[in-house]
Amino acid sequence: MTQKNQKIVKVNWYTVGVDGWLAVAFISLLSIGAVMVASSSIAVAENTIHDSLYYFKRHLLFIGLGGGCALIMMNISSDWMNRLSRPALILGVLSLVMVLIPGIGVEVNGAKRWINLGVSRFQVVEAVKLALIMSLAAYVVKHKKSIQHSMLGVLKPLVMVVVIAGLLLVQPDFGSAALLMIITLIMIYIAGARYRDLSVISLLAGSAMAVIAWAEPYRVKRLVNFVDPWQDPYNAGFQLIQALIAIGRGEISGVGIGSSVQKLFYLPEAHTDFIFAVYAEEMGFIGVLAMIALFVLMIYRIFKIARNAFDNGNEFAGFMCTGIAVWMALQAFLSMGVNLGLLPTKGLTLPFISSGGSAIMMNIIALAVVFRISFENRKLNYRVSKKESKV
């Protein structure tokens, strides 16, 4: 049979399927998040907006919007993502500048982190996280040898991260700035940077962050109260103490969904930054272990997809998946750590769980990127297996 007469097999999503375990972890976390947003926000929504399900309905709306954007992302090849990585990062940096412009940026509780879109607000840094990971993936693929053999190759991507961190600190958003810096250093490490280069840069970056944290009195206060919140239990230490009370009340099996007491105006930000404490109160130690297991499963599957992409020669896709896995793992760890009193308060949401339109949308879009790369891996493996079966 000639090549012209051979039937070309069309490979689509139905042919190769999706990563089942990743889908289970993703859908489970998304479902837990929806239930917990409904439970944790009832009191505050009824008191402020007179609609007990307001935040729940808003959460579902942004899940739907994120799902629509995810469908688009799942139809964009990793090659095109590579081409779009630089424009996406430039747009993200410009958006961070726009946040600081009066009339465009929206200030909440002394922080300017949102852009006013008319019908809603959008927290720009959530999109910048994905744009930075895409841009870093493109950079390390193109300049891998430079990263591995010179300090300059390591410093170049850090310049852009320093610019982004500077814009975030003006807002101020110290937590996101630190998160992006750590993601960058880890991705450069995975690309093969020398230990001496990373050690010097990590020491300088850590020292700079320490100085910046110590320069602001409110950050120093957070650090002091994180060590001993009971020295100021009714002011600076109040939030952490209430979170610890909620977690302690959960004991082994929890008090039951909807039965949390701490969400009834005792624990501030119960449906956003401190939703994990409410979850621990209602679901207990067993529920916490189940949630951590789902995060571990999701992150493990993303790393496995990254490994498959590297094996298939698609380094950009591999580094992008690696960056997304590091992002999800770090943010989940930091959010849970803050709730448990292991880390100072940073104002980071728990991926897929916390209420927040921008965050949940970008979390879903990031997972769509991973599913797309998984599809490309499976498509290539399917075609290879078909060729081998013909031989």
Buried (B, 14 or more C-beta within 10 A) or exposed (E): EEEEEEEEEEBEEEEBEBBEEBBBBBEBBBEBBBBBBBBBBBBBBEEEEEEBBBBBEBBBEBBEBBBEBBEEBBEBEBEEBBEBBBEBBEBBBEBBEBBEEEEBBBEEEEBBBBBBEEEBBBBBBBBBBBBBBBBBBBBBBEBBEBBBBBBEBBBBBBEBBBEBBEBBBBBBBBBBBBBBBBBBBBBBBBBEBBEEBBEEBBEEBBEEBEEBBEEEEEBEBBEBBBEEBEEBEEEBBBBBBBBBBBBEBBEEEBBEBEEBEBBEEBBEBBBBBBBBBBBBBBBBBEBBEEBEEBBEBBBBBBBBBBBBBBEBEBBBBBBBBBBBBBBBBBBBBBBBBBBBBEBBBBBBBBBBBBBBBBBBBBBBBBBBBBBBBBBBBBBBBBEEEEEEEEE
